[in-house]
Every structure is written in C-alpha cells, then in structure tokens.
Amino acid sequence: MGATLDGKVILLTGAGTGIGRACALAFAQEGASLALIGRRKEKLEAVAKECGRSPLIVPADLAKKTEVDRAVTETITRFGRLDVLVNNAGILFPGTVEEITEAQWDQTFQLNVKSVWQLSRAALPHFRKTGGGVIINVASVLGINGARKRASYAPSKGAVVLLTKCMAIDHGHENIRVNAICPSFVETDLTAAVIAGAPDPEAVRRERIGVHPIGRLGRPEDIAGLAIFLASDAASWVTGAIYPVDGGYLAV
C-alpha cells in the first residue's frame, strides 16, 4: 500500500513558512487537496502558487476561536469534506520562568495548545461523517525532554504530546487516528530568529549542530516525509504514536 494522498482533503496550519510550507508542497505532490491556514496572506499565496492544484487560502489568527471555526467551515464549504488535520502552527518565546512574561506564557499556550484542542474539536464531527480521519500534531522533542530557557515552550509541547495520546485513545474506535511529530532544531524562520537573537549567533549555531549526532540541523523536508506517511492509508494502524525526527538529539 503506497503512501498516496489522492482524494484526501488536508487542513494545514502554519502553512506559510518552514515545516508547514514543506508539508504543503509534499502533500500537493502526493495528490491531496489543501486548505492552507496561516497569519500572513502573502506567504500563503506564495506557497499556494508553488503547490499548484488551487489550494484554499485562509488567513486566520488561530488564537481566536472564531477564526478556528471559520478555517474549518471554509474548508468544508470548498471541498465538502475533511480527511486530515495537521496542527503545525506554533510560537516560541525563549526564557526561564522568571524571564517569560505572563503575556508570553498565555500566547504560547493559546496558540501551541488551545488552538490544537479547538481545531481538533471542530474537525471531529466532519471526520465522523466520512467514517474516520487523521490528526497530526507537530509537537517538539522539547515536549519529551526539557531544555534551558524553554520554560513556556517545552511545557506547551509536552501538553500537545499528551493531548495526542488522549485523543488517540478516545477516538480510535471511530477510525480517527492521532499522532505527533516531534522535530528537533529545524531551520525555519522561527529558529532563525532564535539564533539571530543570541549574543553570539554563530556560537549558538555550532552548539545546536553539535548536539545532533547526524551532524546537521534539520530541514523542513525532513518532517514532511513522515507527515505524508501518517496522513496516508499506509499508517492505518498507527495511532497515539510520538515520533521524534531529531537527527539523533534524544539519543545523546
């Protein structure tokens, strides 16, 4: 059974850059119909042009429930169904518990956790109408292990990991599969900003590479291949799984 996505409708958040963009291009190549969700319309339009196949573009602030509901409604209106939800949007504020502000803590959990919950709730009824569905949550290796100055980000991703497992248990009998991908340090706009904000960016970059046995940082495409598999029927008996894609980071 091949990892084909022909005929599947996929709603992908954080689709404008990085891992989201790579997943969008990979999904399109595998034949999926796409709803691309993100904050910046111009970024989504650029990705849609690369994808071809006329994806739906939905600029939305997923920190707002009304925007979450609108994204799902517009997807159903356009395609008539929903088969796969990929919760990829996220935010990172570096800092210890003393350095993180209350506003940053709230923003982190609003986008990284609450939007995943709200999108999943909105998608579930549509999965049931077609006899099943797939949720793929993009968490992080820092949802499994802690790290310095990640006192809000790591707990938020840990919440996503356990939410993934709970939803897999609750909805497996409905043929709804829920899995999580846990990337390590992938070269995206988000991680580039983290490096650029360091006192010595080159030293930070060398340090980040050094903790990955494979000898390089991740690329967005490294994540997209697993996302294709999990979205496809080739993964029909895979649920509740937490997949590190980390260049060996957790093996050290």
Sequence and secondary structure as in RCSB ss.txt:
>XXXX:A:sequence
MGATLDGKVILLTGAGTGIGRACALAFAQEGASLALIGRRKEKLEAVAKECGRSPLIVPADLAKKTEVDRAVTET
ITRFGRLDVLVNNAGILFPGTVEEITEAQWDQTFQLNVKSVWQLSRAALPHFRKTGGGVIINVASVLGINGARKR
ASYAPSKGAVVLLTKCMAIDHGHENIRVNAICPSFVETDLTAAVIAGAPDPEAVRRERIGVHPIGRLGRPEDIAG
LAIFLASDAASWVTGAIYPVDGGYLAV
>XXXX:A:secstr
     TT EEEEESTTSHHHHHHHHHHHHTT EEEEEES HHHHHHHHHHH S  EEEE  TTSHHHHHHHHHHH
HHHHS   EEEE       B TTTS HHHHHHHHIIIIIHHHHHHHHHHHHHHHTT EEEEEE  GGGTS  TTB
TTHHHHHHHHHHHHHHHHHHHGGGTEEEEEEEE SB SHHHHHHHHTSSSHHHHHHHHHHT TTSS B HHHHHH
HHHHHHSGGGTT  S EEEESTTGGG 
